[in-house]
Structure formats: structure tokens, C-alpha cells
Amino acid sequence: MRYLFLFLCSFALVACGGRNVGPAAATSVPLPANIAPASQLLETGKGQVQAGDAAPNFSFTMADGSRRSLSELRGQKVLLNFWATWCGPCITEMPAIQQATERYREAGVVALGISIEDSALIGQFARDHNLSFPLISDRSTTIVERYGVPALPVTFFINRDGTVHLKHIGPLTPEDITQQIEAMQ
């Protein structure tokens, strides 16, 4: 599965005219505070994650060295978005996700973005698009694989109790996000 995902990502990079995501893409510019350059899957399992399942836990280390985990967000509604800087539909939906995090922050809604790309590339993307929600690098692809992400973008809407409300494949509109946030428990 891992090799198939990596092959598909490589194919998509070539097909979409993707940017260099290798070592040459890294810069010496400090990472924005909302970037997590390291992550780790904490719960293993098999099968694709679907609505009603407990969301597999993972941890991520922010640019300032603080470590967080998905399980620490219990009690809040979470939009877990899998994306890439070279993915056109991902880029299109990012402003809607950013707006939702601002609009629903006081209502206990949190967004997390996960990409298999290098943290320097993710950081530059965050600066270019004025994104403030946490963007997590999953270079090992273990989180992407555990969630069974078939293509990009994919968003998991996670209820306050840590269960998956919905797995949405494809780009989100502001209306999609509002509808799901309001339907979540």
C-alpha cells in the first residue's frame, strides 16, 4: 500500500508539473509557528478509517518543539485534511478551511493539515497562503497510510468524542465545511 501511494504521488507530481519536493526545495528560512516538521502514528491498525470509527491517534512536534497529539483535541471538533502543495484542488480548498478555523474557533473547531512533503516546503506554502492552522509533515507516510487516503484531498471530520463523523474525498467548499461542522457531535 505504501509503495502504491508513493507511486501515485510521484505520478501526480509529474502529471501536475509539481515542484521539487526533494532536498533542493529546503531553505534556511525559519519555519512558521504553525508547522509541525515531525509526526508519529501512535495507534496501528488495519483497514480504511470510515465514519463511526475511532480516529487513529498520532502525535506531531511543532516548530517550537512542543509536542501535541490528536487525542489531546478530544472535546473539540476536528477537520483533518490530507493535502499537498502541488495538488490543485487542495490549494483551492485551503482558504475555506482557513476561514472555517477562524469562524468556528470559539465553538471548539480545530483544523489540522497533513502532507507527506518536507516541512520547509509546507512552511513556504503556509506563508504564501496565510494559513495559521497546524500543518503537519508526515514524511514517513504512516499517518496517511493508516487513514487509508486514496487520493488528495481527503478530509476527515472528527467528532468531539474522537470518532469519525465523515470521510470526505475531494475538495471542500465553504458550504460543505459549514454543513459538516454543524452536523458533527
C-alpha positions in Angstrom: 0.0 0.0 0.0 2.8 2.4 0.9 4.6 1.9 -2.4 1.4 2.3 -4.3 0.7 5.6 -2.5 4.2 6.8 -3.2 4.0 5.8 -6.8 0.7 7.6 -7.2 2.1 10.7 -5.6 5.1 10.6 -7.8 2.9 10.2 -10.9 0.7 13.1 -9.8 3.8 15.3 -9.3 4.9 14.6 -12.9 1.4 14.9 -14.3 0.6 18.1 -12.5 4.0 19.7 -13.2 4.8 19.5 -9.4 7.5 21.4 -7.8 10.7 20.0 -6.4 10.0 18.4 -3.1 13.4 16.9 -2.5 16.4 18.3 -0.5 16.9 21.2 -3.0 13.5 22.5 -2.0 14.6 23.1 1.6 15.6 26.6 2.6 17.2 28.1 5.7 14.2 30.2 6.4 12.8 29.5 9.9 9.5 27.6 9.9 6.3 29.4 10.8 5.0 28.5 14.2 2.0 26.5 12.8 4.3 24.0 11.0 5.0 20.5 12.6 8.1 19.2 11.0 7.8 15.8 12.7 4.9 13.4 13.3 4.4 9.9 14.5 1.5 7.4 14.3 0.6 6.2 17.8 -2.1 3.7 17.0 -1.6 0.9 14.4 -4.5 -1.0 12.9 -5.7 -2.3 9.6 -8.4 -1.3 7.2 -9.5 2.1 6.0 -10.9 4.5 8.5 -14.6 5.2 8.0 -17.4 7.1 9.6 -18.1 5.7 13.1 -14.5 4.5 13.7 -12.3 5.9 16.4 -9.8 8.3 14.7 -6.3 6.7 14.9 -4.1 8.8 17.2 -0.9 10.4 16.2 1.5 13.0 17.6 3.2 15.9 16.0 6.0 18.2 17.0 5.6 21.9 16.3 8.4 24.1 15.1 8.9 25.4 18.6 9.5 21.9 19.9 6.1 21.4 21.6 4.5 18.0 21.1 0.8 17.6 20.6 -1.5 14.7 19.7 -4.9 14.2 18.1 -6.2 12.6 21.3 -5.5 15.9 23.1 -8.1 17.5 20.9 -10.9 15.4 22.3 -13.8 17.7 23.2 -13.3 19.7 20.1 -14.5 19.1 16.5 -11.5 18.4 14.2 -11.1 18.8 10.4 -8.3 16.5 9.5 -7.2 17.4 5.9 -4.8 15.4 3.8 -3.3 17.6 1.1 -0.2 18.6 -0.9 1.3 21.8 -2.2 1.2 20.5 -5.8 -2.5 19.5 -5.6 -4.7 22.0 -7.4 -7.9 21.0 -5.6 -6.1 21.1 -2.3 -4.9 24.7 -3.0 -8.4 25.7 -4.0 -10.0 24.4 -0.7 -7.3 25.9 1.7 -8.9 29.3 2.0 -12.2 27.7 3.0 -10.5 25.6 5.7 -8.7 28.7 7.0 -11.9 30.7 7.1 -13.7 27.9 9.0 -10.9 27.7 11.6 -11.3 31.4 12.2 -15.1 31.4 12.1 -15.6 28.4 14.4 -12.6 28.7 16.7 -14.6 29.8 19.7 -17.1 27.0 19.0 -14.2 24.5 19.5 -13.4 23.6 15.9 -9.8 22.8 15.0 -8.2 22.1 11.6 -5.1 20.0 11.0 -3.5 19.6 7.6 -1.2 16.6 6.9 1.2 16.4 3.9 3.9 13.9 3.1 6.1 16.8 1.9 9.1 18.4 3.5 8.4 20.9 6.3 10.3 23.7 4.6 8.0 23.4 1.5 4.9 23.2 3.7 6.1 26.3 5.6 6.6 28.3 2.5 3.1 27.3 1.3 1.7 28.4 4.7 3.4 31.8 4.4 2.3 32.2 0.7 -1.4 31.4 1.5 -1.6 33.0 5.0 -2.5 29.7 6.7 -2.5 29.7 10.5 -3.8 26.2 11.4 -1.3 23.4 12.1 0.3 21.9 9.0 2.0 18.6 9.8 4.7 16.8 7.8 4.2 13.0 7.5 7.3 12.2 5.6 7.1 8.5 6.7 3.5 8.3 5.3 2.4 6.2 8.2 -0.5 8.5 9.1 -1.6 8.8 5.5 -1.4 5.0 5.2 -3.3 4.3 8.4 -6.1 6.6 7.4 -6.3 4.9 4.0 -6.1 8.1 2.0 -6.8 7.1 -1.6 -6.2 10.4 -3.3 -5.9 14.1 -2.5 -7.5 16.0 -0.9 -9.3 14.0 1.7 -10.8 15.4 4.9 -11.9 13.5 8.0 -14.5 15.3 10.1 -13.9 14.1 13.7 -16.5 14.4 16.4 -15.7 15.7 19.9 -15.6 12.1 21.2 -12.8 11.2 18.8 -14.9 9.2 16.3 -15.0 9.9 12.6 -18.2 11.7 11.6 -17.4 11.7 7.8 -14.7 10.9 5.4 -14.9 13.4 2.5 -12.9 12.6 -0.7 -12.3 15.6 -2.9 -12.2 19.4 -2.5 -14.4 21.1 0.1 -16.5 24.2 -0.5 -17.3 26.6 2.4 -20.8 25.2 2.3 -19.5 21.6 2.7 -17.5 22.6 5.7 -20.3 24.5 7.4 -22.8 21.7 6.8 -20.5 19.1 8.3 -19.4 21.2 11.3 -23.0 21.8 12.2 -23.8 18.1 11.8 -20.9 16.9 13.9 -21.4 15.9 17.6 
